[in-house]
C-alpha cells in the first residue's frame, strides 16, 4: 500500500490545503476580561452588498468560543512584516495586545496601525461546520491601513508575496 493510500481523507485534505496560499488575519473581540484574538487564514469576501466576510474558528480552541460569543468583532489583515504577530496569536501561551506588538486604542477600540486593512462588524451568522464555526461578519466599517504587501500562510509557514517578473506576466497573458 502506498503512503498516499494509507492516509485518511482528513490527512490528505489538510495536506492538500497546505499547498494553498492564503492571507493572514487576526480576529479580535472585546470581553469583560479584556480583548481576545486568534490568527486565521480563512478570511474570504462573501458579498459587497451587504458587505459580508467569512472566516472559520476551531470550536476546540480556547479563543474560538470567546470570539463567537461577541456582539462585535474586528478582522485585521496583516502585512508581510507581521509574521511574529501572526505566530503569537496562533500560540495560546504567547503574550497578546502589547504596545510592542503595535497595538493602540482609540475611542472606537483596538487599533493595529500596520495592518493592511481592518474590518469591523457584527457576526450575522455563526454556523457549526465540522470541528469549526463558520462566521459571517456583517461589516459596518472598513479602515485601509498600510500599503505594505500582505502576509501569506502557506505550508505551515508565513511568506511575503513577490510580483512575477514582467516576462512571466507577458507569457501568462499570451498563454491565456
C-alpha positions in Angstrom: 0.0 0.0 0.0 1.4 3.4 -0.9 1.8 6.2 1.6 -0.9 8.3 0.0 -3.4 5.4 0.1 -2.7 4.7 3.8 -3.5 8.3 4.7 -7.1 9.2 5.7 -9.1 11.7 3.6 -8.8 14.1 6.5 -5.0 13.9 6.5 -4.9 14.3 2.7 -7.4 17.2 3.0 -5.0 19.0 5.4 -2.0 18.2 3.3 -3.8 19.5 0.2 -4.6 22.8 1.9 -1.0 23.3 3.0 -0.4 23.8 -0.7 -3.0 26.6 -0.8 -1.6 30.1 -0.1 -4.0 32.3 2.0 -3.9 35.8 3.5 -3.4 36.0 7.3 -5.6 38.0 9.7 -6.2 38.4 13.4 -9.8 38.3 14.6 -10.4 40.3 17.8 -13.2 40.7 20.2 -13.6 42.5 23.5 -14.7 40.6 26.6 -15.2 41.7 30.2 -11.7 40.4 31.0 -10.1 42.3 28.1 -9.6 41.6 24.4 -9.2 38.1 22.9 -7.8 37.3 19.5 -6.8 34.5 17.1 -4.8 34.1 13.9 -6.9 33.0 11.0 -6.0 32.2 7.3 -9.6 31.6 6.2 -10.9 35.1 5.6 -12.9 35.5 2.4 -15.0 38.2 0.8 -18.6 36.9 0.6 -20.7 39.9 -0.5 -20.3 43.6 -1.3 -24.0 44.3 -0.8 -24.4 43.9 2.1 -20.7 43.8 3.0 -20.0 40.3 4.4 -16.8 38.4 5.0 -16.3 35.0 6.4 -13.7 33.1 8.5 -13.6 29.9 10.5 -12.6 29.3 14.1 -11.9 25.9 15.7 -14.5 25.0 18.2 -11.9 23.2 20.3 -9.7 26.2 20.7 -9.7 28.3 23.8 -10.3 31.6 22.0 -12.9 30.5 19.4 -15.8 30.2 21.9 -15.0 33.6 23.3 -14.9 35.2 19.8 -18.2 33.7 18.5 -20.0 35.0 21.6 -19.1 38.7 20.9 -21.6 41.2 19.6 -18.8 42.9 17.5 -15.6 41.7 16.1 -12.7 43.2 14.2 -10.6 41.5 11.5 -7.1 42.9 11.0 -5.4 41.8 7.7 -1.7 41.5 8.4 1.2 43.0 6.5 4.2 40.9 5.4 6.2 42.4 8.3 3.8 41.0 10.9 4.7 37.2 10.9 5.8 37.3 14.5 2.4 38.8 15.4 0.6 36.0 13.5 2.7 33.4 15.3 1.9 34.9 18.7 -1.9 34.9 18.1 -1.6 31.2 16.9 0.0 30.3 20.2 -2.3 30.3 23.2 0.6 30.8 25.6 2.0 33.9 23.9 1.6 37.4 25.2 -1.0 39.4 23.4 -2.2 43.0 22.8 1.0 44.7 23.8 2.4 48.0 22.7 5.5 46.2 21.5 3.2 44.3 19.1 2.0 47.6 17.7 -1.5 47.7 19.4 -3.0 51.1 20.4 -6.5 52.0 21.5 -8.7 54.9 20.4 -12.3 55.8 21.2 -13.6 53.0 19.0 -11.4 50.2 20.3 -8.2 48.4 19.4 -6.1 49.7 16.5 -3.3 47.9 14.7 -1.8 50.7 12.6 0.4 48.4 10.5 -2.5 46.2 9.4 -3.2 46.5 5.6 -6.9 46.7 6.3 -9.3 46.4 9.2 -12.9 45.3 9.0 -15.3 45.9 11.9 -18.8 44.4 12.2 -21.1 42.0 13.9 -21.4 38.3 13.5 -24.6 37.9 11.3 -24.4 34.1 11.3 -22.3 31.6 13.2 -22.7 28.1 11.7 -21.3 24.9 13.2 -19.2 23.3 10.5 -17.4 20.1 11.5 -15.0 20.9 14.2 -15.2 24.6 13.4 -17.5 27.5 13.3 -18.1 29.4 10.1 -18.6 33.0 10.9 -20.3 35.5 8.6 -19.4 39.0 9.7 -21.6 41.9 8.5 -19.1 44.7 8.0 -20.1 48.2 9.1 -16.7 49.9 9.0 -13.5 49.5 7.0 -10.2 51.1 7.6 -7.5 50.9 4.9 -4.0 50.8 6.5 -0.5 50.3 5.4 0.2 49.9 1.7 2.6 47.0 2.6 2.5 43.6 0.9 0.1 41.2 2.7 1.3 38.3 4.9 0.6 34.9 3.3 0.3 31.5 5.0 1.5 28.5 3.0 2.7 25.1 4.1 2.6 25.9 7.8 4.8 29.0 7.5 4.4 32.7 6.7 5.5 34.3 3.4 5.7 37.6 1.7 4.4 37.5 -1.9 6.6 38.8 -4.7 5.4 40.1 -8.1 6.1 37.9 -11.1 8.8 39.2 -13.3 7.5 41.1 -16.4 8.5 38.4 -18.8 6.4 35.8 -16.9 3.4 38.1 -16.8 3.7 38.6 -20.5 3.9 34.9 -21.2 0.9 34.3 -19.0 -1.1 36.9 -20.9 -0.2 35.3 -24.2 -1.0 31.8 -23.0 -4.4 33.0 -21.7 
